[in-house]
Amino acid sequence: MWFSKSADGVFKAFNVEPLQGLSSEEALIRLKKYGENKLKGKPAKSLAALFFSQLRDMLIYVLMGAAVVTLLIGEYADAVIILLVVLLNAVIGVFQEYKAGKAIEALKRLTVPKALVRRDGEVKELDSGELVPGDVIVLDTGRFVPADLRLVESVNLQIEESALTGESVPSEKNAEDVFSDPKTPLGDQLNMAFMSTLATYGRGEGIVVGTGMNTEIGKIARVLDEDDDDLTPLQKKLADLGKMLGYIAIAICVAIFIIALIQKRDLFEMFLTAISLAVAAIPEGLPAIVAIVLALGVTRMSRIHAIVKRLPAVETLGSVNIICSDKTGTLTQNKMTVVHTYMYRKFIDVPKGEPADTGTQDMKDMIESFVLCSDATYENDESTGDPTEVALVVLGEKYHLPKRALDSAHERIAERPFDSDRKLMSTLNREGNGFRIHTKGAIDNILKIATHARADGKVVPLTAEMKNDYLRAAEKMSDRALRVLGAAYKDTEKVLEPDEMEKDLTVLGLVGMIDPPRLEVRDAIGKAKSAGITPVMITGDHQHTAAAIAKELGISAAPNQVISGSEIDAIPDDVFNKEMNRYRVFARVSPEHKVRIVKAFQSQGNIVSMTGDGVNDAPSLKRADIGVAMGITGTDVSKGASDMILMDDNFATIVAAIEEGRNIYNNIRKSVVFLLSCNLGEIIAIFASVLFSWPVPLMPTQILWINLITDTFPAIALGVDPGDRNIMKEKPRSPKESFFAGGAALRAILGGTLIGILTLAAFYFGLNEHGFGMASKGIPEDVLTYAETMAFVVLAASQLFYALAMRHSFQSIFRIGLLSNKYLIASILFGLVLQCAVISTSFLSGAFHVQMLSLRDWSIVIALSLIPLAVNECIKAGMRIRSGK
């Protein structure tokens, strides 16, 4: 805790002379001891290791088993297709892990290439990687801090630390400060400077107290480097589903052989039947279809400026019920803006948008003083300098008082720089034939040195009543979380020394500025709340400022919903976790606090999204269920650690992305339930025939063909179904919710049972036409082939038509639009055409053991195929009648 030691104590601790610095020999010794001033990460996994790690999954094992089975029966094309599915999933997984590992690399790039170091009594410019603890570093305006420093000298030094602390205003540093509280937040450690922050004003010197992984940035790197990635809810469900299907396939094969032994059937025939059932039980295309649906969803999301880096993150978005958002640059514009001015007894709101006229001479003179007493620049929407001064210069632009023109007309002759003791800055500029002193700073300090004030265009003596009036105005602005600056002036006929400038001033007025909320954020927060999502603000800014912004945006409504980092430290983990859901604003927090906050929300069963743009957000972005980085203002670190990037930095895009995520999950569930319904129908048809000693109505090749035309295009078409317009009126989906919640299991069982029974019915019709029954012996081959053909058509066509019923669990297909998913209609027609082609083409019909049907039988199989769809629509109608909708 170097911030609690004096500068002399730090020099003694590192055994270094302030004016000499370290010797080159000593620096070399320390470099060997402490290592280079660079961030380190664990060795990256090889591509081969990443690839094989993707294969450790039950569903993959099942698919590999299916590939072996198809090889055994000589279906080499199907074996190749299944192996390609496995390969595709492994490649996608490798790519995702590779991209996720970029966060630590981005952190490494944050280290500064050059630094001014005092060694051997001279100031040298060295690579920052060569710095060691004890080095004396020289800082000046515009230079990045190369390591963690205990400042030993500071002259008006201000350092922009928003990427680390979240504060939008540069921190004023004071090397003489000593802080005894060991829990002093980073943003309050005014005698410290941290690696990769930027000096925006003044100059200073500091002694290196931490390098590489021992810096605050290094702590973040260490958190990012932890290998604690959890599976998303979708991944968990698919893994469980894969295990279940694997066990079902094994159980079916065992059951078949037991039945075969009991019935004394031909074991080779039963082996082929067992293969048929195993193939029927496994939706071979499931992993590929889920990956394709997610990829297509990612493409759609990119059109709304949301770039998803990890495919499963799309699904997780649908479960999000907490959005933890950084304030600066995410909820706000990260741009200090003057919103109010005050002259004696006159509050004036600064208009937004178009330029305005000053109206009075008092107003014009006050703005001129603010602009002339600033060192920032602003031209063509580009600015340099302190954000507070930039806001003042922008104010001048808005009132037709551009800084360049004022500087030309009123040359600066002398100045008295700002310092943290006086909290004032003054300049002396030409004014006509004489000079004018312009002073800006803390209004209470200005009132101490002022003797007059401007009121209604006149200079009047500054009375105690007037002082109180200015202070009340300043307090009123402060209560609204505005940063207040006052302005004063004094005319003189001669050039004054700096020490003489700030006497007998005339008060002009004051301004209130704030980092304003983004215009679209309030509406986005309202939409999120209506969708059952709770927005939470997490910021490094002061509690008062954060609370005011949160109240304005509608995030919090009561003071007891706000808590600071120091208060968090005083609460035990178990108590903090229990009370977590009542807080809406977390102020003055460190990176460690952010991770603790996310974990606490997760401990209460919440699915947490964390948005941010700074280095300090990276650990919490990685820890959250969904990390969302800003694309414009975001650092490479935050983007590398995130799951999703908002290219427009628009909070509203998060809400749109969540809506898209919900619809994508629903579409995936439609596809999965559809596939399982179809496969259940196949299982029932084959297993029932074996159980009751009937002829098996389908061959393994026929099942593989049907799975090919139903498990691909219709399932994918369901995966790109247009979104439900009312989905954001529902609460977030629980991650524990089953794929089969909301009646999906019933629809799968009902649909699968109907498909299976109707397939057997078609097989019966085919046999019965030729005078045979299901239990008949010695059925001729041509009769069996004809009956198989009828079963073959019904099984395929009923699955294709049933895809229409899966589009919505409640609404009729006519209400949602029969043709609103043209891809699904096209896939159904394409499947029917392929089915007809197999039957009518002699080469294919011979390979699949089918033959052409009569016109009467075509009408029978089509009628049977439409029954599952019709039954499902009737059930939906009954549900709507009961609900009154």
Secondary structure, DSSP 8 states (H G I E B T S, - for coil): -GGGS-HHHHHHHHT-BTTTBB-HHHHHHHHHHH--SS--------HHHHHHHTT--HHHHHHHHHHHHHHHTT-HHHHHHHHHHHHHHHHHHHHHHHHHTHHHHHHHTTS-SEEEEEETTEEEEEEGGG--TT-EEEEETT-B--SEEEEEEEEEEEEE-HHHH--SS-EE--TT-----TT--GGG-TTEE-TT-EEEEEEEEEEEEE-GGGSHHHHHHHHHT-------HHHHHHHHHHHHHHHHHHHHHHHHHHHHHHHT--HHHHHHHHHHHHHHH--TTHHHHHHHHHHHHHHHHHTTTEEESSTHHHHHHTT--EEEEEIIIIIB-SS-EEEEEEETTEEEE--SSS-----SHHHHHHHHHHHHT---EEETTEEES-HHHHHHHHHHHHTT--HHHHHHHS-EEEEEEEETTTTEEEEEEEETTEEEEEEEE-HHHHHHHEEEEEETTEEEE--HHHHHHHHHHHHHHHHTT-EEEEEEEEEESS---HHHHSSSEEEEEEEEEE--B-TTHHHHHHHHHHTT-EEEEE-SS-HHHHHHHHHHHTS--SGGGEEEHHHHHTS-HHHHHHHGGG--EEES--HHHHHHHHHHHHHTT--EEEEE-SGGGHHHHHHSSEEEEESSS--HHHHHH-SEEETT--HHHHHHHHHHHHHHHHHHHHHHHHHHHHHHHHHHHHHHHHHTT---S--HHHHHHHHHHHTTHHHHHHHT----TTGGGS----TT--TTTTTHHHHHHHHHHHHHHHHHHHHHHHHHTTT--TT-SS--HHHHHHHHHHHHHHHHHHHHHHHHHTT-SSS-HHHH-TTS-HHHHHHHHHHHHHHHHHHH-HHHHHHHT-----HHHHHHHHHHHHHHHHHHHHHHHHHHHHHT-
